[in-house]
């Protein structure tokens, strides 16, 4: 009893950011235990501890990088376990936790609302419970439609049981941007099936664009009161424009870079869908309709930059996030023009949000640089392959040039740390070291420093 009270006291003393990190570590531990169960594996398959842990971290962070072939390693039970972990990691620890509390009739207090706010990157804890309910509703509805659509369509490829299993896992993997597959070849078997690609692209976008955006779109579509016009928030406008602008830019640049190489001799519709799908999947999807090794190094490097940016805040994806990229880019343009205030859609951006965007970008660049440096020492792969793997892990994307299984134990550990940080977010990671002591009410003399 004394030990229990002491452990609870220790948890109560943690900040919301520290608690979120602890909860995700706990989720990785539970997931590792589930994935290690013999019933989750194919007969005769034995997974090493490092591979179990790597798969668990990759699933909880909804990345999709894997050191073992999923289709050949996991049984049907293991596939359902993996889908459960992907769902848990994609929606978020506190979101599903809150839903369970509501079902059990537990009162959601101020502390729980602060945790939800932290997990979903929100700035206010007002309306957190309603937001969680709407997230669950929207996500489950989209997944149900995706499952029925893909499962029924796959009857043309598989037997009924296998068809709906593929549709179920494929929908979960795409919606959570998990990037895992049970085909053994990602979506390469469907490289000529544009319907399967289209449904997967819609699911990837729905998962990566951000839950608040989905909720606002739902409210707009269901608004029957013509007298009450729905006004989209600044966040929804900025993240949507940036999100789709990156998709268009990615598609155009991939076509430009590969026009005389991989796309040489291909029909226009093949070029369009290859480029479009690979651009969308770099947001955080991790699924692919081709072997990325067939692209040139220039294209792979460009895709690395897209994966570094990642998905939108309060979504299933990682990276520095689309709004961070947009704010930093707008800040550079504003500063170059002599401005000192960032204005977007007739709104001024808080200086604190701009500071966060700059800190996140610089910290992410530093982490990825250190990771690439460390891997270049411990691994035997090319620098381009290491950059691609590092940005894929940090952006929780899951695309790979095929080097993941060949990494050393140290290399796998580095990627696990990046996937974990990519999932909880740079700000949550930094705020775990935050000092809660009150700041003094005094200032030191200011002095200018030469810059540039």
C-alpha positions, 0 to 999 in steps of 0.5 A: 500500500505504501509503495502504491501511494508513493508511485501515485504521488510520483505520478501526480508530481509530473507535469502534463508533458512528462505524463504524456511521455510516460503514458506513451512509454507505458503503451510501448511496453504493453505493445511489446508484451502483446507482440511478443506473445507466441500466438501473435506469430506464424508457426516457427517464427521467433522474434529477437527482443530488439525486433519486438521492441522496434515493431512496438515503437514503430506501431505506437508511433504509427511509423511503419518502419520494420525490421521483419516482414509483417506478412511472414512474421505475424499470424492472423491474431498478430495482425489484429494485435498490430491493428489495435496498437496502430489504432491506439497510437494513431488516435492518441493515448489520451483520446482513447483513454478518455473514451474508456473513462467516459464509457466506465462513467468516470468524471473527466477532471481538470487534470485529465483535460490538461493531458488531452490538451497536451496530447492533441497539441491544443492551447485551451482545455475547454471543450476537450471532452467534446473534441475527443468524442468527435475525434472518435466518431469521425475516425471510426466513421471514416474507417468503417466506410474505408473497411467496407469499401476496400474489403468488398472491392478486394473480393476481386483479388482474394477469398472473402475472409482474406479480402476483408482482412486485407480491407480491415488492416489496410484501412487501419494502416492508411487512416492511422498513417501506420504504413504497415502492410500484410501484402508483403509488398505494400501497395505495389500489387495495386500499382495499376489499380487506381481505385485502391490507390485513390481510397488509400490516398483519401484515408492517408489525407484524412489521418494526416490533415489533423483532427480539428480540420476533420471536425470543422469539415464535419460541422460545415457539411452537417450545418443545416441552418443556413442563417448560421455560417460556419467560419473555419479557424485560422488553424484549419485554413493554414494547415489545409492550404499548406498540406495540399500545397505540399502535395501539389508541389511534391507531385510536380517536383517528383515528375520533374526530377523523374521525367527522364528516368523512372517515368521515361516511356510511361503513360501520363496517367501512370506518371500522375498516380505514381508521383501523386501517391508518393507525394501524399505518402510522404506526409506520413503514410508510409505506403508505396506503390513502387520500390523507392530505390527506383527513384534517383538520389535527387528525388529520394533527397527531396522526399526526405525533405517532405518527410521531415515536414511531416503531417499536420498538428493534432493528427496521426503523423509526426515531423515538424508539422505543416503549420510549423513549416508554414510559419517559419516560411512566412516569417522569413518572407516577412522579415526579408520585407522588413515586417515585424508582425506575421499576418495571415488571413487578416489575423496576427500570429502570436509571438509565442507560436512563432517562437515555438515554430522556430524552436521546433524546426531548429531542434528537429534539424539538430536531432536529425543531423546528430542521428545521421552523424551517429548512423554514418559511424555505426552503419555501412550504408550510404549517406543518402540512405541514412538521411532517408531512413532518419527523416522517415523515422522522425516524420513517422512516415515509414518509407524505407530504401530497404536498409532497416533490417540491416541496421545494427542494434545501435542503429535500430535504437537511434531510429526508435528514439526518433520515432518516439520523439516524432510521435510525442512531438518536439515541444512535448519532449522539450517541455518535459525538462521545463522548470515550473519555478516562478520566474523572478520579476526583474530583468538584466540590462539588454545589449545588442549582438551582431547577427549575420 
